[in-house]
Amino acid sequence: MADLVPDETWQLVALLAVAALAAWLVGVLIGVLVRRLARTSVVAADLSRRGRAPLRTLLVLIAVTVVLDAGPALGGWRDPVVRVLGLALIATVGWLLAVAVQVAADMALARYDVDVVDNRHARRVRTQISLLRRLAIVLVVVLTIAAMLLTFPAARAAGAGILASAGVISIVAGLAAQTSLANVFAGLQLAFTDAIRVDDVVVVEDEWGRIEEITLTYVVVHIWDDRRLVLPSTYFTTTPFENWTRKESAVLGSVELDVDWTVPFDEMRTELHRLLEDEGGRGPELWDGRVGVLQVTDAVGSVVRARVLVSAQDAGTLFDLRCHVREHLVGWLQREHPEGLPHVRVEGASIAPSAVRAGRRPLAPSSSDSSLFTGSTQARERSRAFAGPSQEEVADRDTAPGPPEDDRPERGS
């Protein structure tokens, strides 16, 4: 190889240009072959698109370095150029590794689709893959820089000294960057403990939104009004917050109305059910059919507070359903029972019930589906989650034998 390298500088430069051109053409040929394979492989297509530039750069650098290493030292410029080419070669290899990490992560993410009804597992896996991808790229960058520094003899000597004093340096670095390190570890904890996932619906700092991005140091929350709330990772490990999609996306919501004491609640309840089940309106489109009840939660002063509890498949749909129910019930009161709108009474006049004034028979008691925790099989099932121990369990605890006499502590001890 050394015999083929010319001794003149201009000849060597011409040979370097030819070698670089040949290496670039080889890279183009490899790209064409990969693109042909990419017709049936999405992974090959992604690898060809992202790895085209670093691969051609790597081949050109290898060709130029080989020619210079085999040539004579003309003018004393060869050794510095070879050193720079070596550093560029290491950086290009790191570039290729980062591209491989990106392609592998995208291939893994493509297997988990979040555009399904039950996407909790997919969102958890995508969150973990995203964090691992960032961590792998950071590791590649650190190793690339370390490999470039180790090409210098002075850096190798300094490295030995650094390793000898690694204990002291780690203590100093830990004290200086304890906040940053805490955020990094908190980010890893969030990714692998499944506390939050990308696209989870959360309430933080009195703001409602979705988890948009989770990094090693911070979390981005996309708020409902298109603002972004950026919080450190330690916030979610040290501060209580609401996660509306921790187990499933279906949620409950309430609509509260202050009305007059004369409002017929059974008719109002019938209107609510008609609204939710009417095929011609938006009710069936928004309501998931699980919960739809109307209850009187307060009756103090001049108004009565009625609470409507409805359910939907996710938080966004629930918000629209609540607005729809609130608007419709207010309109129904204005049309059918304007006397039921809230107003303040100055004089305590005797008011007969509306059913008596109209000469109608009193309405039947509320139907069983008007209660959330009582009156029906579904309501009793819901109440079991909030029930304490039964009387039998309490009696069993009271009659359970205590510790033996010998094991009981002495009085005064």
C-alpha positions, 0 to 999 in steps of 0.5 A: 500500500505504501508503494502505491502512495505518491511522494508529491503533495499534489499527487497525494491530495489528488489520491485523497480526492479519488479515495473520498469520491470512491468511498462516497460512491460506495455509500450511495450504492449501499443506500440504493440496495437498502432502499430496495429492501426498504420496499418491504421493510419499514425498519430498513426504510427508516434506517436508510433515511436516517443513516444515509449521511453518517454512513457516507461520512464514515466511509469517506473518513475511513478511506482518507485516513487509510491513504494518509496513514500509508503515505509519507509525512509531507510537509509535517501536516500529515500527523495533525490531519490524521489526528483530526480525522481520527477524532471525526471518525470516532464522532461519526461512529457515535452518530451512527450508534445514536441513529441505531438507537433512534431506529430501534426505539421507533420500531418498539414504539410502533408496536404499541398503538395509543389510538385504542379504547384501552391504551393504558399499557401502551402509554406506559410502555411508550413512556418507558421507551422514550426515557430509555431512548434519551438515556441511551443517547446520552450514554452514547454521547458520553462514551463518544466524548470519552473515546475522543479524549482517550486518543490524547496521551495527556488525557489518558494520564489525567484519566488515571488520576481521576479514577484514583480520586473518584470517591472524592470527586463523586462526593463533591459532584453529588453535593453540587448537583444534588437537585439535578440528580434528584430530578434524574432519579425521579424521572426514572422512578416515574417511568418505571413505577407507572405513576404517570404516563404520557397522555394521562389526564392529571390535575396539578397546581389547580390546572387540568391537562394531559401529560405531554412529555416526560424527560429525565429532569422535567415533565410537560403538562399540556393544559386544556387552554393550550398552555404548557406547564413545565414541572420538575420530575421531583414534583410528581414524587413529592407532591400529591396530584390527581391522575384521572386515568391511572387505571382507566379513562372512564370518569364521573363528573357533576353538574350542580344547579341552585333552584327554587324549593318548588321545582318538581325533581321527579320531572327534572329527573325524567328530563335528565334521563330523556336527555341522556338517552335521546337518540336524536341529541348528543346525549348518547354520543357523550354518555357512556351509560354507566351513571346518570343520577340526580340528587338533592345535596343541599336545601338551606336558605332560599335555594335547593342545590341539585347535583347531577352525576354523569359518566363518560369514557374520558375526561374530554368527553365528560367536560362536553357532557357536563356543559350539555347537561347544564345548558339543557336543564337550565333551558328546561327550567326556563321553559317548563318551570320558570317559577323554579328559577332561584330568587330571594324571598323578602316576605315569608309568604305561605306557598303551597306545593306546586302539585296541590296548586295545580290540582294534581296528585302528588308525584310518586316517590323517586325511582330507584335509579335516582340514588348513587349508592342506594336503591338498586343493585348497581348502587349497592355494588358502588357503595361496597367500596366505601363501606366499613367493616360489618357488624359481624366483623366488629363482633368477631374482633371484640370476641377474638381471644387476647394474648396469654396471661404470661404475655401481657405486660405488668401494670406499671411497667 
